[in-house]
Amino acid sequence: MTLSHIAAMAENHVIGNDGELPWDIPEDMRYFMNTTKDHVIVMGRKTFETLDKPLPRRLTIIITRQLGYKAEGCIVVKNLTEALEEAKKHIPPYPDEVFICGGGEIYKESLPIIDKIYLTRVYEEFDGDAYYPQVDFSKFKKVSQIDRDDPIPFSFEVYEAIRG
Ligand SMILES: NC(=O)c1ccc[n+]([C@@H]2O[C@H](COP(=O)([O-])OP(=O)(O)OC[C@H]3O[C@@H](n4cnc5c(N)ncnc54)[C@H](OP(=O)(O)O)[C@@H]3O)[C@@H](O)[C@H]2O)c1
């Protein structure tokens, strides 16, 4: 199984503010939707609650400490280990790559074990209350970068963990 982060972060590592994305970048939203389509996605309970409903064409695994938390059409688990065990049960039919979609707590906890990072860098600072963790990029190789400037400057970057 390939475990990947997919995240968009500001220069000051902000990823969210008051339960919302701090920016409106339609191309990044499309990138997220296209990249994760038809895959297993894992997210913290707060990130899940930022959605109106589960994203279609994806198997969503939600991590929460709340016993009895229910979300129609989703799998609810109590920690990251259980999330990955559940994900494995659904590969196949889902593809081998599983996406961790945030938020800050879940990114931080899973960082030591991820294989890949799809990182959108937004070249501005934003106020916020959720953060992407500090990454030791000497342990990753950048395999692609696409620069954009609409509506503000940002880049799509992909990193792979250096093993061994
Ligand atoms: N820019 C991006 O790419 C991006 C991506 C995703 C989210 N976001 C933003 O990030 C914000 C949400 O992130 P967040 O860090 O506040 O919350 P989060 O990580 O989405 O969810 C936190 C919740 O997950 C559960 N949880 C976390 N660690 C756990 C563990 N080890 N074991 C069991 N349950 C655990 C807990 O749920 P319970 O409280 O229910 O126990 C915790 O309150 C929002 O503003 C959202 O818009 C941004």
The ligand as a Gaussian input file, in Angstrom:
#p B3LYP/6-31G(d) Opt

LIG

0 1
 N       -5.457000      22.813000       3.309000
 C       -5.675000      21.498000       3.354000
 O       -5.116000      20.739000       2.570000
 C       -6.624000      20.939000       4.377000
 C       -6.927000      19.575000       4.379000
 C       -7.774000      19.093000       5.360000
 C       -8.306000      19.938000       6.306000
 N       -7.997000      21.254000       6.266000
 C       -8.490000      22.163000       7.303000
 O       -7.986000      21.707000       8.550000
 C       -8.933000      22.006000       9.572000
 C       -9.262000      20.718000      10.312000
 O       -8.062000      20.145000      10.825000
 P       -7.824000      19.863000      12.387000
 O       -6.371000      19.602000      12.577000
 O       -8.458000      20.956000      13.173000
 O       -8.674000      18.547000      12.650000
 P       -8.657000      17.071000      11.995000
 O       -7.261000      16.504000      12.050000
 O       -9.371000      17.050000      10.718000
 O       -9.575000      16.323000      13.043000
 C       -9.231000      16.289000      14.388000
 C      -10.089000      15.246000      15.036000
 O       -9.724000      13.957000      14.540000
 C       -9.784000      13.013000      15.598000
 N       -8.416000      12.565000      15.884000
 C       -7.258000      13.204000      15.626000
 N       -6.205000      12.453000      16.034000
 C       -6.753000      11.327000      16.530000
 C       -6.198000      10.147000      17.108000
 N       -4.870000       9.993000      17.238000
 N       -7.020000       9.187000      17.514000
 C       -8.348000       9.306000      17.396000
 N       -8.951000      10.417000      16.857000
 C       -8.146000      11.389000      16.446000
 C      -10.387000      13.751000      16.773000
 O      -11.788000      13.667000      16.589000
 P      -12.838000      13.737000      17.806000
 O      -12.734000      15.111000      18.363000
 O      -14.152000      13.465000      17.153000
 O      -12.409000      12.667000      18.772000
 C       -9.901000      15.163000      16.538000
 O      -10.657000      16.152000      17.211000
 C      -10.121000      22.641000       8.879000
 O       -9.971000      24.048000       8.945000
 C       -9.982000      22.186000       7.444000
 O      -10.577000      23.096000       6.530000
 C       -7.171000      21.765000       5.323000

